[in-house]
């Protein structure tokens, strides 16, 4: 690395331009009898630092696959990933993952579940107590550290999963329909809390959902995907925060996006 | 309260069995030994000194030795085979039918073949018993490995958990119920095979005692030996296995002190 290159690298590190850019991502699976099934068709995705970005699309459109290209759980067949203008692999990114299900280890207490992630990420043991306490407190479960997940409600389990993802202190949070299996009342509470945490902790969030209302309420901008694995639009939400569920603007934006989806699918 | 009621029913069922035994021994006194006579024989067996300490102690110890060494071998071998089958589809396709064939071989045949190949002594028991009970363990662990949650595996992979951490903290806990089921079935089958080996091939152990008193038509003493070993196994179950099981599955919601928070 020459001095000039090094300078450039440092500028990129410290500068604001830590945008994550995926270009021409292609992913297909070989399925017996069907040949090659295309899941991601030359997808471009830009996740600006500190923003809340949603991937919106019907079930089976490949949005989870796309997110797993970022997470490294899926290896794309083609395409590039850059951050701040430099090629990166998922290993170079600082990521937290919240799955659709809480995916907690039922045989460990709430605190031990978080410690599982801390141990896996080689966080020094001396920091565990402080981190477990801080992030459980952040999701409103400060009292539940010694409790077992099987004794918590679905919403509380998902809070633990959020605390676990936050505890490794990632820069980017990946969320795969995290509230879709919760009842709507619990889900609304959690969405509001998520926005508070996102705002306070200055995280970048990449959020997968099939719920247009949820995407509009949460996001800065939304990528729309069709069932054929194609990304057909990027739309800014453009509604001031803090947002309100009853805000007619949200309902109106939702209708517009729905119409766009509908037209695209019909064509 | 619930617990007290369970004990009560347990006591009632034991009492009914004793009553049935008593009734049988009165009606068919020539073939069923009486309770009092059996107890007398039991006292004799428990107090008679043998060449190596007390008679009952020596023979029960020898049987337990063969049983638990075989159990240990089978648990390791069966778990390796079962988990390999449950996690590798190619292996499963190639080998699974052999497990069923293995299970179909009568244990008596295995004991005899082991005796012919290894010799008419205790060593053949250490070969035959593990061979008989390993497929039962393998079958259980195979089922357990098939039920491993791929979502948890993915979670562990995402958080970069290493092989060791994933194995001890994610995989083994999921296999715990199957491990206990395996130990229980291997123990109950294993002790029958151990007795078979002892009755046919060696001159010590509870199995040998059964043969000796069978040769003398002494049903009463056979009965007292049966009681000794059944009590031994019940003590293993309630004194070791059940508390251990309860301890390692304390996280389950149906455990005592459940607190569901909503």
Boltz contact constraints between the chains, C-beta under 6 A:
constraints:
  - contact:
      token1: [A, 97]
      token2: [B, 158]
      max_distance: 6.0
  - contact:
      token1: [A, 103]
      token2: [B, 151]
      max_distance: 6.0
  - contact:
      token1: [A, 103]
      token2: [B, 152]
      max_distance: 6.0
  - contact:
      token1: [A, 103]
      token2: [B, 155]
      max_distance: 6.0
  - contact:
      token1: [A, 106]
      token2: [B, 251]
      max_distance: 6.0
  - contact:
      token1: [A, 107]
      token2: [B, 173]
      max_distance: 6.0
  - contact:
      token1: [A, 107]
      token2: [B, 251]
      max_distance: 6.0
  - contact:
      token1: [A, 117]
      token2: [B, 159]
      max_distance: 6.0
  - contact:
      token1: [A, 120]
      token2: [B, 159]
      max_distance: 6.0
  - contact:
      token1: [A, 120]
      token2: [B, 160]
      max_distance: 6.0
  - contact:
      token1: [A, 120]
      token2: [B, 161]
      max_distance: 6.0
  - contact:
      token1: [A, 148]
      token2: [B, 251]
      max_distance: 6.0
  - contact:
      token1: [A, 150]
      token2: [B, 253]
      max_distance: 6.0
  - contact:
      token1: [A, 151]
      token2: [B, 259]
      max_distance: 6.0
  - contact:
      token1: [A, 151]
      token2: [B, 260]
      max_distance: 6.0
  - contact:
      token1: [A, 152]
      token2: [B, 261]
      max_distance: 6.0
  - contact:
      token1: [A, 153]
      token2: [B, 262]
      max_distance: 6.0
